[in-house]
Amino acid sequence: MQSRKEKEQVVAEIKESLNAAQSVTILEYRGMTVSEITELRAKFRAAGVKMKVLKNTLVKLAADDCGVEGLDQYLVGPTAWIFSIDDAVAGPKILTDFLKTHPKLEIKGGILEKKAIDTNGVKALANLPSREVLLAQVLAGMQAPLVGMANVLQGPIRKFVYALEALRKEKEQA
């Protein structure tokens, strides 16, 4: 049994994780073997995502302190908490891919921007492109007008070069 001081320390760690995470996914892990959990944790670790099994009562205390709304319905039964720190879609994406081969797992819900989201919200989050892809798309969108402008500005120079070349050929033939 944990002492009050130990519980307060765990609650503080949970609050820190909740505040640092871009998104949180809540997973019911009943029926998983140790090797399956180890495999899932390894995939999460490779993507910079943390998975923790936490007591629901301690999570509720931490969530209330952080201002997370609508979480009570997900605090039932054994739950694992997946904290996506750098990329909000990393955890949900890995989890939905893992669910294809491990149907025993059940996504209960999640947290996005301090609000609880349901299973469909987590799956929709998993379908979004990753942070890197989104940044590349934004950069491409910003580059397109610049490339177009460079081509427009090169047009008169090109025409001038073509005119000089035509003049050179004309002088050569004369």
PyMOL commands that set and color helices and strands:
alter all, ss='L'
color gray80, all
select helices_A, chain A and resi 4-20+34-46+56-66+72-74+90-101+119-126+131-173
alter helices_A, ss='H'
color red, helices_A
select strands_A, chain A and resi 23-28+49-53+79-84+106-112+115-117
alter strands_A, ss='S'
color yellow, strands_A
deselect
rebuild
show_as cartoon
